[in-house]
Amino acid sequence: MGGRWHGWLTRDVMLISLSAFFADLGYQTVIGLFPVTVTFLYRQPAYVFGLLMALSYGAGSLFSYLGGRLGDRFSRKKLAIAGNLLIPLLSFSGTAGNIAESSALYLGGWWSRNFRSPPRRALLLDVSGTDHRSRVFGFLHMLDVGGGMVSTLIAFALLYSGFTVSVIMLLTVFPILVSSAVLFPVRERKGDPGTAASKEERNDITGNEGSMKLFLISAGLFGFSYYSLGFPIITVARAQNSYAFGLLTYTVFLGVSGLAGYLMGSSSLKPARGLWVFGYALSALGSLMIGMTYLFHLGLASFYISAAVLGTGTGSIETFEPVVASLLVHPSRISRGMGSLGAWRSIGLFASNLLMGVLFTFSVFDSYVYAFATSMLAALLMAYVQMRTPSLG
């Protein structure tokens, strides 16, 4: 199965995870600098950034769903590579002459990322088996955001060295292309990924269909709270009067998120419980802490501690959400399940970033209170899903 090295860590698990590392080594810099580009360089108000993030995630839900559906019919590896090869559009968003051109490039690259994510997740499940799902996704997330953390540290150093934002963003093309190259040697499991489930198999999963729907609603609710990290970056940049310290908020978030994902995936936690306790509920606390830090002027250290709490929650979510989805759908529909998860999350993110942009313009604190409340609702619903579904433990 994928060229075994030892236990759960196979050759193909490593390749797919390295692809995630190099992708984030590139585009996370763009994500960290794009809010600065919009609000400081192009001098657009916060609601314009919120609108752009809403468009990226809103339309991105369609691309996630499409990628998931196609992943059950065609080669998941080829679809993942195809989407990955278009992500460098993000890198050129810093070289555009105006906000419209910059936004178009950013959106095109982000939608390509959304398209490739469900087939890549399904491909990872294909080559890893069922016994170590939490560990495998925790490892993927660790390398994924580990690349992002290194990326933002490099960007931080380059900013302090006098490099322009546009040049730094353009340099991210190279690691993203390496990310695509790393996927080529992956040995996709033979057989038709689109084989339909038999009548007996469909009957076996009927009992989980209601739980799957509630789980997707829960993921969507969390999406309603899961604003772009651009908002904390802008918050810290304004409070400290420094682009670089604002970007460092993202570095803290990513570093803690990656470590938390790996540790949570390696633990004995049931995926559903880990998702709502250490994922949705902890993320709610992190958002509230950012808002309180801003309101009471608690300083840079408090911002970074808040980002670390939010990162721990996000690491748990990125590890356990795909595992819960894989437990609630039949293997023949696994890519579609991942696509549905991405689509529901993106629908929430569409609304979240739109509302955050408006609230942020008038009251920074109220925007984070909104995020806290909706994330807690997601936690409560997921707790109910766990209680009603025996297979989730």
BELJOLIN-V308503 format. One record per backbone hydrogen bond with DSSP energy under -0.5 kcal/mol. NH is the residue of the N-H (numbers start at 1). CO is the residue of the C=O. E is the energy in kcal/mol with one decimal. If there is no record, write none. Layout:
BEGIN
nh->NH co->CO e->E
nh->NH co->CO e->E
END
This chain:
BEGIN
nh->5 co->9 e->-0.6
nh->6 co->9 e->-1.2
nh->9 co->6 e->-1.5
nh->10 co->8 e->-1.4
nh->11 co->3 e->-2.7
nh->12 co->2 e->-1.6
nh->14 co->10 e->-2.2
nh->15 co->11 e->-2.1
nh->16 co->12 e->-2.4
nh->17 co->13 e->-2.2
nh->18 co->14 e->-2.6
nh->19 co->15 e->-2.2
nh->20 co->16 e->-1.7
nh->21 co->17 e->-2.1
nh->22 co->18 e->-2.6
nh->23 co->19 e->-2.1
nh->24 co->20 e->-2.4
nh->25 co->21 e->-2.1
nh->26 co->22 e->-1.0
nh->26 co->23 e->-0.7
nh->27 co->23 e->-2.6
nh->28 co->24 e->-1.3
nh->29 co->26 e->-1.0
nh->30 co->26 e->-0.8
nh->31 co->27 e->-2.3
nh->32 co->28 e->-2.3
nh->33 co->29 e->-2.0
nh->34 co->30 e->-2.5
nh->35 co->31 e->-0.7
nh->37 co->33 e->-2.4
nh->38 co->34 e->-2.7
nh->39 co->35 e->-2.5
nh->40 co->36 e->-2.3
nh->41 co->36 e->-1.7
nh->42 co->37 e->-2.4
nh->44 co->38 e->-2.3
nh->48 co->45 e->-1.3
nh->49 co->45 e->-1.2
nh->50 co->46 e->-2.5
nh->51 co->47 e->-2.2
nh->52 co->48 e->-2.3
nh->53 co->49 e->-2.4
nh->54 co->50 e->-2.3
nh->55 co->51 e->-2.4
nh->56 co->52 e->-2.3
nh->57 co->53 e->-2.3
nh->58 co->54 e->-3.3
nh->59 co->55 e->-1.8
nh->60 co->55 e->-0.5
nh->60 co->56 e->-0.6
nh->61 co->57 e->-1.3
nh->61 co->58 e->-0.8
nh->62 co->58 e->-0.6
nh->62 co->59 e->-0.8
nh->63 co->59 e->-1.4
nh->64 co->60 e->-2.5
nh->65 co->61 e->-2.2
nh->66 co->62 e->-2.5
nh->67 co->63 e->-2.7
nh->68 co->64 e->-2.3
nh->69 co->65 e->-2.6
nh->70 co->66 e->-2.6
nh->71 co->67 e->-1.7
nh->72 co->68 e->-0.7
nh->72 co->69 e->-1.0
nh->73 co->70 e->-1.4
nh->74 co->70 e->-3.0
nh->79 co->75 e->-2.0
nh->80 co->76 e->-2.3
nh->81 co->77 e->-2.3
nh->82 co->78 e->-2.5
nh->83 co->79 e->-2.3
nh->84 co->80 e->-2.1
nh->85 co->81 e->-2.2
nh->86 co->82 e->-0.5
nh->86 co->83 e->-1.1
nh->87 co->83 e->-0.5
nh->87 co->84 e->-1.1
nh->89 co->86 e->-1.7
nh->90 co->87 e->-2.5
nh->91 co->88 e->-0.7
nh->92 co->88 e->-0.8
nh->92 co->89 e->-0.8
nh->93 co->90 e->-1.7
nh->94 co->91 e->-0.6
nh->95 co->92 e->-1.5
nh->102 co->98 e->-2.3
nh->103 co->99 e->-2.3
nh->104 co->100 e->-2.1
nh->105 co->101 e->-2.1
nh->106 co->102 e->-2.2
nh->107 co->103 e->-2.9
nh->108 co->104 e->-2.2
nh->109 co->105 e->-2.1
nh->110 co->106 e->-2.4
nh->111 co->107 e->-2.7
nh->112 co->108 e->-1.5
nh->113 co->109 e->-1.7
nh->114 co->110 e->-2.3
nh->115 co->111 e->-2.1
nh->116 co->112 e->-1.8
nh->117 co->113 e->-1.4
nh->118 co->114 e->-0.7
nh->119 co->115 e->-0.6
nh->120 co->116 e->-1.8
nh->121 co->117 e->-2.4
nh->122 co->118 e->-2.5
nh->123 co->119 e->-2.5
nh->124 co->120 e->-2.1
nh->125 co->121 e->-2.0
nh->126 co->122 e->-2.2
nh->127 co->123 e->-1.8
nh->128 co->124 e->-0.7
nh->128 co->125 e->-0.7
nh->129 co->125 e->-1.5
nh->133 co->130 e->-0.6
nh->136 co->132 e->-2.7
nh->137 co->133 e->-2.7
nh->138 co->134 e->-2.2
nh->139 co->135 e->-2.3
nh->140 co->136 e->-2.5
nh->141 co->137 e->-2.5
nh->142 co->138 e->-2.1
nh->143 co->139 e->-2.3
nh->144 co->140 e->-2.7
nh->145 co->141 e->-2.8
nh->146 co->142 e->-1.7
nh->147 co->143 e->-2.1
nh->148 co->144 e->-1.1
nh->149 co->145 e->-2.7
nh->150 co->146 e->-2.3
nh->151 co->147 e->-2.2
nh->152 co->148 e->-2.4
nh->153 co->149 e->-2.0
nh->154 co->150 e->-2.4
nh->155 co->151 e->-2.3
nh->156 co->152 e->-2.5
nh->157 co->153 e->-2.2
nh->158 co->154 e->-2.5
nh->159 co->155 e->-2.6
nh->160 co->156 e->-2.0
nh->161 co->157 e->-1.3
nh->162 co->159 e->-1.2
nh->163 co->158 e->-2.3
nh->168 co->164 e->-2.1
nh->169 co->165 e->-2.4
nh->170 co->166 e->-1.9
nh->171 co->167 e->-1.8
nh->172 co->168 e->-0.5
nh->172 co->169 e->-1.0
nh->173 co->170 e->-1.6
nh->174 co->171 e->-1.0
nh->176 co->172 e->-1.3
nh->177 co->173 e->-2.0
nh->178 co->174 e->-1.9
nh->179 co->175 e->-1.9
nh->180 co->176 e->-1.4
nh->181 co->177 e->-2.0
nh->182 co->178 e->-2.1
nh->183 co->179 e->-0.7
nh->183 co->180 e->-0.8
nh->184 co->180 e->-0.7
nh->184 co->181 e->-0.8
nh->185 co->181 e->-0.5
nh->186 co->183 e->-1.4
nh->188 co->186 e->-1.0
nh->193 co->191 e->-0.7
nh->195 co->192 e->-1.5
nh->202 co->198 e->-2.5
nh->203 co->199 e->-2.0
nh->204 co->200 e->-1.7
nh->205 co->201 e->-1.3
nh->206 co->202 e->-0.6
nh->206 co->203 e->-0.8
nh->207 co->203 e->-0.5
nh->208 co->205 e->-1.1
nh->209 co->205 e->-0.6
nh->209 co->206 e->-1.3
nh->210 co->206 e->-0.6
nh->212 co->208 e->-2.7
nh->213 co->209 e->-2.0
nh->214 co->210 e->-2.1
nh->215 co->211 e->-2.7
nh->216 co->212 e->-2.4
nh->217 co->213 e->-2.0
nh->218 co->214 e->-2.5
nh->219 co->215 e->-2.6
nh->220 co->216 e->-2.4
nh->221 co->217 e->-2.8
nh->222 co->218 e->-2.5
nh->223 co->219 e->-2.1
nh->224 co->220 e->-1.6
nh->225 co->221 e->-0.7
nh->225 co->222 e->-1.5
nh->226 co->222 e->-1.4
nh->227 co->225 e->-1.8
nh->231 co->228 e->-1.9
nh->233 co->229 e->-2.0
nh->234 co->230 e->-2.7
nh->235 co->231 e->-2.7
nh->236 co->232 e->-2.9
nh->237 co->233 e->-2.6
nh->238 co->234 e->-2.5
nh->239 co->235 e->-2.4
nh->240 co->236 e->-2.8
nh->241 co->237 e->-1.0
nh->242 co->237 e->-1.3
nh->246 co->242 e->-1.5
nh->247 co->243 e->-2.5
nh->248 co->244 e->-2.0
nh->249 co->245 e->-0.8
nh->249 co->246 e->-0.7
nh->250 co->246 e->-0.7
nh->250 co->247 e->-0.9
nh->251 co->247 e->-1.2
nh->252 co->248 e->-2.3
nh->253 co->249 e->-2.3
nh->254 co->250 e->-2.7
nh->255 co->251 e->-2.6
nh->256 co->252 e->-2.3
nh->257 co->253 e->-2.2
nh->258 co->254 e->-2.5
nh->259 co->255 e->-1.9
nh->260 co->256 e->-2.8
nh->261 co->257 e->-2.4
nh->262 co->258 e->-1.8
nh->263 co->259 e->-2.4
nh->264 co->260 e->-2.9
nh->265 co->261 e->-2.2
nh->266 co->262 e->-1.5
nh->267 co->263 e->-0.6
nh->267 co->264 e->-0.9
nh->274 co->270 e->-2.9
nh->275 co->271 e->-2.0
nh->276 co->272 e->-1.9
nh->277 co->273 e->-2.6
nh->278 co->273 e->-0.5
nh->278 co->274 e->-0.9
nh->280 co->275 e->-2.4
nh->281 co->276 e->-1.9
nh->282 co->277 e->-0.6
nh->283 co->279 e->-2.2
nh->284 co->280 e->-1.8
nh->285 co->281 e->-1.8
nh->286 co->282 e->-2.1
nh->287 co->283 e->-2.2
nh->288 co->284 e->-2.1
nh->289 co->285 e->-2.3
nh->290 co->286 e->-1.9
nh->291 co->287 e->-2.1
nh->292 co->288 e->-2.5
nh->293 co->289 e->-2.4
nh->294 co->290 e->-2.1
nh->295 co->291 e->-2.5
nh->296 co->292 e->-2.5
nh->297 co->294 e->-0.6
nh->298 co->293 e->-1.9
nh->303 co->299 e->-1.6
nh->304 co->300 e->-2.2
nh->305 co->301 e->-2.3
nh->306 co->302 e->-2.4
nh->307 co->303 e->-2.3
nh->308 co->304 e->-1.8
nh->309 co->305 e->-2.1
nh->310 co->306 e->-2.5
nh->311 co->307 e->-2.4
nh->312 co->308 e->-2.2
nh->313 co->309 e->-2.0
nh->314 co->310 e->-2.3
nh->315 co->311 e->-2.6
nh->316 co->312 e->-1.8
nh->317 co->313 e->-2.0
nh->318 co->314 e->-2.8
nh->319 co->315 e->-1.2
nh->320 co->316 e->-2.8
nh->321 co->317 e->-2.7
nh->323 co->319 e->-0.5
nh->324 co->320 e->-2.7
nh->325 co->321 e->-2.4
nh->326 co->322 e->-2.1
nh->327 co->323 e->-1.4
nh->328 co->324 e->-0.9
nh->328 co->325 e->-0.8
nh->329 co->325 e->-0.8
nh->333 co->330 e->-2.5
nh->334 co->331 e->-1.4
nh->337 co->333 e->-2.6
nh->338 co->334 e->-2.2
nh->339 co->335 e->-2.3
nh->340 co->336 e->-2.7
nh->341 co->337 e->-2.2
nh->342 co->338 e->-2.4
nh->343 co->339 e->-2.4
nh->344 co->340 e->-2.7
nh->345 co->341 e->-2.3
nh->346 co->342 e->-2.2
nh->347 co->343 e->-2.3
nh->348 co->344 e->-2.0
nh->349 co->345 e->-2.4
nh->350 co->346 e->-2.4
nh->351 co->347 e->-1.8
nh->352 co->348 e->-3.1
nh->353 co->349 e->-2.5
nh->354 co->350 e->-1.6
nh->355 co->351 e->-2.9
nh->356 co->352 e->-3.5
nh->357 co->353 e->-2.0
nh->358 co->354 e->-1.7
nh->359 co->355 e->-3.2
nh->360 co->356 e->-3.2
nh->361 co->357 e->-1.3
nh->362 co->358 e->-1.1
nh->363 co->359 e->-4.0
nh->367 co->363 e->-1.5
nh->368 co->364 e->-1.2
nh->369 co->365 e->-1.8
nh->370 co->366 e->-2.2
nh->371 co->367 e->-1.5
nh->372 co->368 e->-2.1
nh->373 co->369 e->-2.4
nh->374 co->370 e->-2.1
nh->375 co->371 e->-1.9
nh->376 co->372 e->-1.9
nh->377 co->373 e->-1.7
nh->378 co->374 e->-1.8
nh->379 co->375 e->-1.9
nh->380 co->376 e->-2.2
nh->381 co->377 e->-2.2
nh->382 co->378 e->-2.3
nh->383 co->379 e->-2.0
nh->384 co->380 e->-1.7
nh->385 co->381 e->-2.1
nh->386 co->382 e->-2.2
nh->387 co->383 e->-1.8
nh->388 co->384 e->-2.0
nh->389 co->385 e->-0.8
nh->389 co->386 e->-0.7
nh->390 co->388 e->-0.6
nh->392 co->389 e->-1.7
nh->393 co->390 e->-1.5
END
